[in-house]
C-alpha cells in the first residue's frame, strides 16, 4: 500500500532535489512526486512512497524533517 505525505518547504526546486535525493540514497520506493508553488518562496511537495522498502514511510519522513527549510510534514489520509 502506498502512503502519501505533504511537505511544506522553502526554495522550490532545490528543496525537491534534496528531498528526493535523500529518499533515493536511503532506498525508499518513490512512486509519485508533485510540486506546486504556494505563498512567498514556499512550495508544497506531495510525495507518495511505496511499501517496497525495508523501512516504514514514517522513517523516511524522519530523514526529511532534518533537512534545512522544511516547515511541515503531514500524512495525507484516504487519498492513496
trRosetta pair geometry for C-beta under 8 A, 3 or more apart (Angstrom, degrees):
i j d omega theta_ij theta_ji phi_ij phi_ji
1 51 5.7 42 52 -15 56 134
1 80 6.5 65 176 138 90 141
2 31 5.2 -44 -126 18 136 161
2 32 7.9 57 180 13 148 105
2 48 5.0 27 168 175 124 106
2 49 6.6 165 -155 83 75 36
2 50 5.2 -43 -99 -98 85 56
2 51 7.1 -134 -83 -17 37 81
2 80 5.2 -174 83 -158 80 109
3 48 7.0 168 84 -151 30 64
3 49 5.7 -18 61 60 82 88
3 51 7.5 78 -6 -62 98 90
3 57 4.6 -146 65 25 132 168
3 75 6.5 -34 175 -147 108 112
3 80 6.1 -35 -104 -93 37 144
4 32 7.8 -23 -107 68 102 113
4 46 6.3 -1 -172 -175 111 91
4 47 7.0 161 -151 85 62 40
4 48 4.6 -29 -94 -96 82 80
4 49 7.8 165 -89 17 33 66
4 75 7.1 116 85 -163 54 64
4 76 4.3 -36 97 53 107 112
4 79 6.0 -49 40 81 147 105
4 80 5.8 -169 -6 -82 100 87
5 46 7.4 165 83 -151 43 48
5 47 5.3 -16 59 62 92 89
5 48 7.8 168 17 -85 66 35
5 49 7.3 17 1 -1 109 106
5 57 7.2 -176 -36 163 122 121
5 61 6.0 -170 -126 -89 162 121
5 73 6.0 -1 179 -169 119 91
5 74 6.9 163 -156 85 72 32
5 75 5.5 -46 -101 -103 75 54
5 76 6.6 -173 -99 1 19 86
6 44 6.2 -16 -167 -171 100 97
6 45 7.2 148 -159 78 48 50
6 46 5.6 -20 -101 -98 71 71
6 72 7.8 -5 110 113 90 98
6 73 7.3 165 84 -150 52 44
6 74 5.4 -10 56 61 96 83
6 75 8.0 155 16 -118 74 8
6 76 5.6 87 -24 -51 98 108
7 19 6.6 141 98 -122 165 156
7 44 7.4 147 74 -161 47 48
7 45 4.4 -19 61 63 100 103
7 46 7.9 -176 20 -76 75 25
7 47 6.5 16 -2 4 118 113
7 64 6.4 -80 -115 156 143 140
7 70 6.4 -49 -172 -141 105 102
7 72 7.2 169 -153 90 41 58
7 73 5.2 -3 -107 -105 77 80
8 38 7.5 -45 -132 39 95 147
8 42 6.1 -6 -172 -171 92 119
8 43 7.6 162 -152 82 48 44
8 44 6.0 -22 -99 -103 66 68
8 45 7.9 -172 -76 21 19 77
8 70 7.3 112 80 -166 59 56
8 71 4.6 -56 102 66 109 99
8 72 4.1 32 30 46 118 95
8 73 7.7 -136 23 -62 71 43
9 15 3.8 155 139 177 138 156
9 16 7.8 166 75 -52 147 55
9 19 7.2 -113 -61 -43 163 132
9 42 7.0 147 81 -154 33 70
9 43 5.5 -23 68 62 83 90
9 45 6.1 12 13 -3 119 118
9 67 7.9 -5 -125 99 121 121
9 69 5.4 59 -166 129 82 96
9 70 5.3 -28 -102 -103 88 58
9 71 6.8 177 -93 11 32 81
10 15 6.3 143 73 -58 43 136
10 41 5.5 34 -153 114 84 107
10 42 6.0 -52 -96 -100 57 60
10 43 7.6 128 -128 16 11 83
10 69 3.9 -110 45 -159 100 108
10 71 7.2 87 -32 -26 87 108
11 14 4.2 -53 146 61 117 117
11 15 4.8 130 75 -33 92 96
11 41 6.6 19 -62 159 39 112
11 43 7.7 -72 70 5 37 116
11 69 5.6 -24 11 -163 114 161
12 15 6.3 139 68 24 15 99
12 16 6.9 -30 152 -8 47 106
12 35 7.3 97 -160 167 67 135
12 37 6.9 -7 -105 -97 108 90
12 41 7.2 -98 -27 -178 92 72
12 43 4.9 121 -104 -45 52 137
13 16 5.2 -51 -147 35 39 117
13 17 6.3 39 156 -20 69 103
13 35 7.6 112 -90 129 57 167
14 17 6.0 -55 -150 35 29 110
14 18 6.6 26 153 -16 63 106
15 18 5.8 -56 -147 38 33 110
15 19 6.1 29 157 -18 68 109
15 43 6.3 176 58 50 134 125
15 45 7.1 -139 118 -37 111 137
15 67 7.6 125 -144 130 80 135
15 69 5.7 -121 -97 109 115 132
15 70 7.5 143 -151 -76 119 72
16 19 6.0 -60 -146 38 26 108
16 20 6.1 17 162 -9 65 111
16 33 7.2 108 -157 170 105 132
16 35 5.3 -40 -88 -77 134 149
16 43 7.3 -56 -48 110 98 155
16 45 6.1 169 -99 -103 81 130
17 20 6.2 -57 -138 43 26 104
17 21 5.9 32 159 -25 62 113
18 21 5.7 -58 -146 37 25 115
18 22 6.5 20 161 -16 63 106
18 67 5.6 135 136 -153 128 142
19 22 6.3 -58 -149 35 27 103
19 23 6.4 21 156 -13 63 110
19 45 6.5 110 59 130 165 170
19 47 7.1 -129 144 -61 129 150
19 64 5.6 36 -134 -129 94 107
19 67 6.7 -122 -81 19 72 168
20 23 5.8 -60 -147 41 32 110
20 24 6.2 29 157 -18 67 109
20 30 6.6 29 -137 -93 85 169
20 33 6.4 -9 -87 -94 118 159
21 24 6.0 -59 -146 38 27 107
21 25 6.3 26 157 -18 64 108
22 25 5.7 -52 -144 37 32 112
22 26 6.3 20 159 -8 65 110
22 63 5.4 -173 150 144 126 121
22 64 6.7 162 82 -86 135 63
22 67 6.9 -139 -13 -66 155 125
23 26 6.0 -63 -145 46 29 102
23 28 4.4 -67 -172 50 88 122
23 30 5.7 89 122 -61 135 115
23 47 7.6 -168 -56 -174 167 147
23 49 7.5 -127 -159 -99 133 115
23 60 5.8 41 -119 -157 96 115
23 63 7.4 153 -80 86 60 133
23 64 7.3 9 -61 -68 98 105
24 27 7.3 35 -178 -81 35 31
24 28 7.3 -84 -74 47 28 75
24 30 7.0 -48 -71 -5 80 127
26 53 7.9 41 126 -158 84 148
26 55 7.4 -48 157 37 111 142
26 60 6.7 166 93 -113 140 78
26 63 6.0 -134 -36 -49 159 173
27 53 5.8 145 120 -130 81 109
27 54 7.6 24 101 18 122 94
28 49 5.6 -41 168 -139 115 121
28 53 4.8 -49 -122 -49 50 159
28 55 7.2 -65 -91 64 89 104
28 57 7.4 95 -150 -113 125 64
28 60 4.7 61 -94 -101 156 131
29 49 6.1 108 75 -168 68 71
29 50 3.7 -56 108 56 126 105
29 51 7.4 -46 50 35 132 13
29 52 4.0 71 -43 53 159 106
29 53 5.2 -159 -8 -37 89 90
30 33 6.3 5 175 -46 122 104
30 47 6.6 -59 -138 -165 98 100
30 48 7.5 103 -166 77 57 57
30 49 6.2 -43 -102 -104 47 67
30 50 7.7 -89 -21 7 3 87
31 48 4.4 -61 69 106 106 103
31 49 6.5 156 6 -123 94 12
31 50 4.9 111 -51 -44 113 93
32 46 7.4 -21 117 117 101 93
32 47 7.2 167 89 -153 62 37
32 48 4.0 28 45 34 97 118
33 45 6.9 -23 -162 -168 86 97
33 46 7.3 150 -158 83 37 60
33 47 5.4 2 -108 -107 74 75
33 48 7.7 -135 -61 24 42 72
34 45 7.2 151 80 -159 50 49
34 46 4.2 -5 58 55 102 106
34 47 7.9 -160 28 -67 64 41
35 43 5.6 0 -168 175 99 127
35 44 7.3 155 -153 81 51 49
35 45 5.2 -14 -102 -104 80 75
35 46 7.7 -158 -71 23 36 69
36 43 6.8 158 81 -160 33 78
36 44 5.3 -15 63 59 85 97
37 42 7.8 120 -164 89 57 54
37 43 5.7 -49 -105 -107 47 78
37 44 8.0 144 -131 18 2 79
38 42 4.9 -39 72 97 99 102
38 43 6.4 148 16 -121 84 21
38 44 5.1 73 -29 -24 122 102
39 42 6.0 20 71 41 62 114
42 71 7.3 -42 -126 20 120 140
46 76 7.3 4 -139 -13 100 149
48 80 7.3 146 -137 -120 113 86
49 53 7.5 -42 178 8 111 123
49 57 4.5 151 77 -114 138 112
49 60 5.9 160 -95 39 164 164
50 53 7.4 123 86 -10 78 81
51 57 7.4 -71 -93 -35 69 102
53 60 7.7 94 61 -60 158 118
55 59 4.2 -84 164 68 120 150
55 60 6.9 140 104 -45 116 78
56 59 5.1 109 63 -4 72 101
56 60 7.8 -131 107 -2 48 84
57 60 5.2 -45 -157 28 49 118
57 61 6.7 45 149 -18 71 100
58 61 5.7 -53 -152 36 37 111
58 62 6.7 48 146 -27 64 98
59 62 5.5 -45 -155 24 36 117
59 63 7.2 36 148 -16 61 98
60 63 5.9 -55 -163 32 37 110
60 64 6.5 33 146 -17 69 107
61 64 5.2 -50 -143 38 42 114
61 65 6.2 43 158 -24 70 102
61 73 5.2 152 -163 158 115 150
62 65 6.2 -50 -144 32 27 109
62 66 7.3 32 153 -24 56 103
63 66 6.1 -59 -165 25 34 114
63 67 7.8 42 144 -32 61 96
64 67 5.9 -43 -168 7 45 116
64 70 6.2 138 149 -110 80 159
64 73 6.4 118 97 -91 121 145
65 70 5.6 -145 -130 106 43 145
65 73 5.6 -95 -78 1 101 139
66 70 7.9 39 47 32 21 138
67 70 5.2 85 72 -22 89 120
70 73 6.7 5 173 -44 119 102
76 79 5.2 -31 139 36 114 122
76 80 7.7 143 96 -48 90 82
